[in-house]
Amino acid sequence: MNNVPVLADCLKYADETKDLILQKEALPEIPGLLSTHFEFDALCLIADENTYKAAGQRVEGILRDTGLNIAGVHIFPGEPRLYADYDHIRFLLKWIPSLDSYPRIVPVVVGAGTLNDLVKRTATELTLPYFCVPTAASVDGFTPSGASLLVDGFKQTLPCSAPRALAADTDVIADAPAYLSSSGFGDLASKIIAGTDWIIAEKAGSLGAPEAPAIVQVCWDMVQNGLMDALNRSVTAAKGDRDAVKTLFEALAITGFAMQYMKNPRPVSGAEHLWSHVWEMEGLSVDNVPVTHGHKVGIGTLAATAFTEIFFMDPNGPPPVPKTYKRPNRDERKAEVEAIFRSSRACNKVVEADMSKFMDEKTVNAINDAFRDSWKEIRGRVLERLMPYSELKAILLKAGCPVTPGEIGLGRSEAIYTARRAQMIRNKYSILDLSWDMGNFESILAKIEAADYL
């Protein structure tokens, strides 16, 4: 797969999703998709008040008119905005088995990213296939096998089966609130850093860094080939442009198929998502309304771009290590992480994640030497993929995304130095880990703050 990816071609690499219809008037196709790809005695419909109004009521009518048995309908409140918290799954794990025809029942979720993730994980735990009706081009999470959820205060990606089939109606997703489409655009833009971080991780992984796999070419091609073109063609999605929305949803769905193929989020997320995960763990809101995933990721992408630009600024080598720098030993690092996350319910999980990637001096020195020795080659590959910060900010602004920390309820320094916590919470090698291993992490953050970033 060397050319711009096409949805139908990428679907062939999915081993769980059998079909995805993306077109105008996709909803009437749902009964046919259900009969083709599922064996069931009944269905249950899950939506919230907003998505039920947008499409769920019509989906229910189509199913009933076709004579399909709907054993139950659950509508979550529209306000406050639904959050991807495992507590909602605990409810669904009790509700679905209480319905007639269980276990030969198929959940049909009508909604955006959060609802899909909740039903995806619920269906997996109940070993049920499920059907998805997206109502917005808001995230890349509709098609991967995995769900990003908050479990006891810790943001993590839990393994799940992807939907067996999807019906995405272009009119429905184009009529979604503008902030959902701009959120999806922010999520798509994050794939730029996913690419640069994968280049970095592959090099570090070859020298012993954990959770730093080699590039899988088919996944790389699905996500990175055509990415810039998709961003340019979908930039007006938040204005309701039907063609732009279709492009945006298709591009996001394709990135999900890359995750489904690899069974790992590595192809589609890097350091930028770590900023977002920290803020999700802390319940970042503006006027008591949770900031969307894609808007947090958009600011994270700007921050990670600034970090990457500064790290690779000098063509002659990496940033110098301050003379006062001393790499902490394992016990010192553990104490540092515990101190920062002491008040968080996720403290133990974060400490566990950080300790699982703490490397011995020999491995760290090997990584340092290798990046210095191959600096010109690695720098060239990274900067070839990286959209310059000024261009990224301009396209995010044009797409209606937040481009300053204040727009998502954060101070500038607060957003920049979130990098410290972001680097701790995952065993997933990124530019943040490379910089920390090379001893110039804090000096780069200081340069970001002193320069015209964020």
C-alpha positions in Angstrom: 0.0 0.0 0.0 2.1 2.9 -1.3 -0.5 5.3 -2.5 -3.1 7.4 -0.8 -5.2 5.0 1.3 -8.7 4.2 0.2 -11.3 3.1 2.8 -12.4 -0.1 1.0 -8.8 -1.2 0.6 -8.0 -0.5 4.2 -11.0 -2.4 5.4 -9.5 -5.5 3.9 -6.8 -5.3 6.7 -9.4 -5.3 9.4 -9.9 -8.7 11.0 -12.9 -7.7 13.2 -14.9 -5.1 11.2 -16.6 -6.7 8.2 -18.3 -3.7 6.6 -18.5 0.1 6.9 -21.0 2.1 4.8 -20.2 5.8 4.6 -22.7 7.6 2.4 -25.8 9.8 2.3 -28.8 7.8 3.5 -26.7 5.1 5.2 -29.3 4.5 7.9 -31.7 2.5 5.8 -28.8 0.1 5.1 -28.6 -0.9 8.7 -31.1 -3.9 8.6 -29.3 -5.4 5.7 -25.9 -5.1 7.4 -27.3 -6.7 10.5 -28.8 -9.6 8.7 -25.6 -10.1 6.7 -23.0 -10.0 9.4 -24.8 -11.0 12.7 -26.8 -13.9 14.1 -29.2 -12.6 16.8 -32.6 -12.9 18.3 -32.9 -9.3 19.4 -31.2 -5.9 19.4 -30.7 -3.3 22.1 -30.2 0.4 21.3 -27.9 2.7 23.2 -27.7 6.4 22.7 -27.8 9.7 24.7 -30.5 12.3 24.5 -28.6 14.3 21.8 -27.6 11.4 19.6 -31.1 9.8 19.9 -32.5 13.0 18.5 -29.8 13.2 15.8 -30.2 9.7 14.5 -31.3 7.2 17.2 -35.0 7.8 16.9 -34.8 7.2 13.1 -32.6 4.1 13.6 -35.2 2.7 16.0 -38.0 3.4 13.6 -36.1 1.7 10.7 -35.4 -1.4 12.8 -39.0 -1.7 14.1 -40.4 -1.1 10.6 -38.2 -4.0 9.4 -39.7 -6.2 12.0 -36.6 -6.6 14.1 -37.0 -7.2 17.8 -35.7 -4.4 20.0 -35.4 -5.9 23.5 -34.5 -2.6 25.1 -33.5 1.0 24.6 -31.2 2.9 27.0 -30.8 6.7 26.6 -28.1 8.3 28.6 -28.7 12.0 29.7 -27.6 14.6 27.1 -26.3 16.8 29.9 -23.9 16.8 31.6 -21.8 15.6 28.7 -21.2 11.9 28.9 -17.6 11.0 30.1 -15.7 7.9 29.1 -15.7 6.5 32.6 -15.8 2.8 33.4 -18.7 3.4 35.8 -21.0 3.7 32.8 -19.8 0.3 31.6 -20.6 -1.2 35.0 -24.2 -0.1 34.4 -24.4 -1.6 30.9 -22.9 -4.8 32.1 -25.9 -5.2 34.3 -28.5 -3.8 31.9 -27.8 -5.8 28.8 -28.0 -9.3 30.5 -31.3 -8.3 32.1 -32.9 -8.1 28.6 -34.9 -10.8 26.9 -33.0 -12.8 24.2 -29.6 -12.3 26.0 -27.1 -13.7 25.1 -28.2 -13.7 21.4 -28.6 -10.0 21.4 -26.7 -7.3 19.4 -26.0 -3.9 20.9 -26.5 -1.1 18.5 -24.8 2.1 19.6 -25.8 5.5 18.1 -23.4 8.2 19.1 -20.0 9.7 18.9 -16.7 8.6 20.4 -17.5 8.3 24.1 -20.7 6.2 23.6 -18.9 4.0 21.1 -16.0 3.3 23.6 -18.4 2.5 26.4 -20.4 0.0 24.3 -17.3 -1.4 22.7 -15.8 -2.4 26.0 -19.2 -3.6 27.4 -19.8 -5.8 24.3 -16.3 -7.2 24.6 -16.8 -8.2 28.3 -20.1 -9.8 27.4 -18.5 -11.5 24.3 -21.1 -9.9 22.0 -20.6 -8.5 18.6 -21.9 -4.9 18.2 -23.0 -2.5 15.6 -22.1 1.2 15.5 -23.9 4.2 14.0 -21.5 7.2 14.3 -23.1 10.6 14.7 -20.0 12.7 14.3 -16.6 12.7 12.8 -15.2 13.4 16.2 -12.5 10.8 16.9 -10.5 8.0 15.4 -12.0 5.5 17.9 -14.9 4.1 15.9 -12.9 1.4 14.1 -10.0 0.3 16.3 -9.9 -2.7 18.6 -9.4 -0.8 21.8 -11.2 1.8 23.9 -9.7 4.8 25.7 -11.3 4.9 29.1 -10.9 6.3 32.6 -10.7 3.4 35.1 -10.4 4.5 38.7 -8.8 7.8 37.8 -6.3 6.3 35.3 -6.6 6.9 31.6 -5.8 3.8 29.7 -6.6 2.0 26.5 -8.4 -1.3 27.2 -8.4 -4.1 24.7 -11.8 -4.5 22.9 -13.2 -5.9 19.7 -14.0 -3.3 17.1 -17.6 -3.0 15.8 -18.5 -5.8 13.3 -20.2 -3.3 11.1 -20.8 0.5 10.9 -23.3 2.7 9.1 -22.1 6.4 8.9 -24.6 8.7 7.3 -22.8 11.7 5.9 -25.8 14.0 6.5 -26.0 13.0 10.1 -22.3 13.5 10.8 -22.2 16.8 8.9 -25.1 18.1 11.0 -23.3 17.3 14.2 -22.3 20.3 16.4 -19.3 22.1 14.9 -17.1 21.5 18.0 -17.3 17.7 17.3 -16.0 18.0 13.8 -13.2 20.3 14.9 -12.4 17.8 17.6 -12.1 15.1 15.0 -9.8 17.4 13.0 -7.6 17.8 16.0 -7.4 14.0 16.4 -6.5 13.6 12.8 -3.7 16.3 13.0 -2.2 14.3 15.9 -1.2 11.6 13.5 1.7 13.8 12.4 3.4 13.4 15.8 2.3 9.7 15.8 4.5 9.4 12.8 7.6 11.3 14.0 7.4 9.5 17.4 7.3 6.1 15.6 10.5 6.9 13.8 12.1 7.8 17.1 10.7 4.7 18.8 11.8 2.3 16.2 15.4 3.5 16.5 15.3 3.3 20.3 13.6 0.0 20.3 16.3 -1.6 18.2 18.7 -0.7 21.0 16.5 -2.1 23.8 14.0 0.5 24.7 10.6 -1.1 25.8 7.3 -0.5 24.0 9.1 0.8 21.0 8.2 -1.5 18.1 9.5 -1.4 14.6 7.4 0.4 11.9 4.8 -1.9 10.4 4.6 -0.7 6.8 1.0 -1.4 6.1 -0.1 0.6 9.2 2.3 3.4 8.4 0.9 3.7 4.9 -2.7 3.7 6.1 -2.0 6.5 8.6 0.8 8.6 7.0 0.2 8.3 3.2 -2.3 11.0 2.3 -2.4 12.5 5.8 -1.5 16.0 4.7 -4.0 15.8 1.8 -6.7 14.6 4.1 -6.1 17.5 6.5 -6.2 20.1 3.7 -9.4 18.6 2.3 -11.2 18.3 5.7 -10.3 21.7 7.1 -13.8 23.0 6.5 -15.6 20.1 8.2 -16.7 22.1 11.2 -18.5 24.5 8.8 -20.8 21.6 7.8 -19.0 21.1 4.4 -20.4 17.6 3.4 -17.3 16.6 1.3 -14.9 17.8 4.1 -16.8 15.8 6.7 -16.8 12.7 4.6 -13.0 13.1 4.1 -12.5 13.6 7.8 -14.5 10.6 8.8 -12.9 8.4 6.2 -9.4 9.4 7.2 -10.2 8.8 10.9 -11.8 5.4 10.2 -8.7 4.4 8.2 -6.4 5.2 11.1 -8.6 3.1 13.3 -8.2 0.1 10.9 -4.4 0.5 11.3 -4.9 0.1 15.0 -7.2 -2.8 14.4 -4.6 -4.5 12.2 -1.7 -4.0 14.7 -3.8 -4.4 17.9 -1.9 -1.4 19.2 -2.4 2.4 19.2 1.2 3.0 18.2 0.4 3.9 14.5 -2.0 6.7 15.5 -0.8 8.3 18.8 2.4 9.5 20.3 3.5 12.1 22.8 0.6 14.5 21.9 -1.9 12.0 23.3 0.0 11.9 26.6 -0.8 15.6 27.2 -4.4 14.8 26.6 -4.4 11.8 28.9 -3.1 13.8 31.8 -5.8 16.4 31.3 -8.5 13.7 31.0 -7.3 12.1 34.2 -7.6 15.6 35.9 -11.0 16.2 34.5 -10.2 19.3 32.4 -13.3 21.3 31.9 -14.3 24.8 30.8 -17.4 26.2 32.6 -18.1 22.7 33.9 -18.1 21.2 30.4 -15.4 18.6 29.7 -13.0 19.6 27.0 -13.4 17.2 24.0 -10.7 14.6 23.4 -9.7 16.1 20.1 -9.4 19.6 21.4 -7.1 18.5 24.2 -5.1 16.4 21.6 -4.9 19.5 19.3 -3.2 21.5 22.0 -1.1 18.4 22.9 -0.1 18.2 19.2 1.0 21.8 19.2 3.0 21.2 22.4 4.6 18.0 21.1 5.4 19.8 17.8 7.2 22.6 19.7 9.1 20.0 21.7 10.1 18.1 18.6 11.1 21.3 16.6 13.4 22.4 19.4 14.9 19.0 20.0 15.9 18.7 16.3 16.7 22.3 15.7 20.4 22.0 15.5 21.6 20.1 12.4 24.8 19.3 14.1 23.5 17.3 17.0 21.0 17.1 19.9 20.5 19.9 22.4 23.4 20.1 25.0 23.0 18.5 28.4 23.1 21.0 31.3 26.3 20.7 33.3 24.3 20.3 36.5 22.3 17.3 35.1 22.5 14.0 36.9 20.2 11.1 35.8 18.3 9.8 38.8 18.6 6.2 39.8 15.6 3.9 39.9 14.7 4.7 43.6 15.1 8.5 43.0 12.9 8.4 39.9 10.2 6.4 41.7 10.1 8.9 44.6 9.8 11.7 42.1 6.8 10.2 40.3 5.2 9.3 43.6 5.6 12.9 44.8 4.0 14.3 41.6 1.0 12.0 41.6 0.6 11.5 45.3 -2.9 13.1 45.3 -4.1 11.2 42.3 -6.1 8.0 42.5 -4.0 6.8 39.6 -0.7 7.2 41.5 0.1 3.4 41.8 -0.7 2.8 38.1 1.5 5.8 37.0 4.4 4.6 39.1 4.1 1.1 37.7 4.1 2.5 34.1 7.1 4.7 34.7 9.1 2.0 36.4 8.4 -0.5 33.6 10.3 1.7 31.2 13.2 2.8 33.4 16.3 1.5 31.6 19.7 0.6 32.9 22.6 2.9 32.2 24.1 0.6 29.5 20.9 0.8 27.4 20.5 4.5 27.9 24.1 5.1 26.8 23.6 3.0 23.7 20.5 5.0 22.7 22.4 8.3 23.3 25.3 7.2 21.2 23.1 5.8 18.4 21.1 9.0 18.1 24.2 11.2 18.1 25.9 8.9 15.5 22.8 8.9 13.2 21.7 12.4 14.0 21.6 13.7 10.4 19.6 10.7 9.1 17.1 10.6 12.0 16.7 14.4 12.1 16.0 14.4 8.3 13.3 11.7 8.6 11.6 13.3 11.5 11.5 16.8 10.0 10.3 15.5 6.7 7.1 14.2 8.5 6.7 17.1 11.0 4.4 20.0 10.0 6.1 23.2 11.1 4.6 24.7 14.2 3.4 27.8 12.5 1.7 25.8 9.7 0.1 23.5 12.2 -1.3 26.3 14.3 -2.7 28.0 11.2 -4.5 24.9 9.9 -5.9 24.1 13.4 -7.2 27.6 13.6 -8.8 27.4 10.2 -10.5 24.1 11.2 -12.0 25.8 14.3 -9.8 24.1 16.8 -8.5 25.7 20.0 -4.9 26.9 19.5 -4.1 28.4 22.8 -4.1 26.8 26.3 -6.5 29.4 27.6 -9.2 28.2 25.2 -9.3 24.8 27.0 -9.0 26.3 30.5 -5.2 26.2 31.0 -2.4 28.7 31.6 0.4 28.7 29.1 3.1 27.5 31.5 0.7 24.9 32.9 0.1 23.5 29.5 3.9 23.4 28.6 4.9 21.8 31.9 2.2 19.1 31.6 5.0 17.4 29.7 6.6 16.4 33.0 3.5 14.4 34.0 2.8 13.2 30.4 6.3 11.6 30.2 5.6 9.6 33.3 2.2 8.0 32.6 2.9 5.6 29.8 5.5 3.0 28.8 5.4 4.1 25.2 8.5 5.5 23.8 8.2 9.0 22.4 10.2 12.3 21.9 9.6 12.9 25.6 11.3 9.7 26.6 14.2 10.3 24.2 14.8 13.8 25.6 14.6 12.5 29.2 17.1 9.7 28.4 19.4 12.3 26.8 19.3 14.6 29.8 17.9 17.7 28.0 14.2 17.4 28.9 14.0 20.4 31.3 16.1 22.6 29.1 13.8 22.0 26.1 10.7 22.9 28.2 12.4 26.1 29.3 13.2 26.9 25.6 9.5 26.4 24.7 8.4 28.7 27.4 10.9 31.4 26.4 10.0 31.2 22.7 6.8 32.0 20.8 5.1 28.7 21.3 1.6 28.1 22.7 
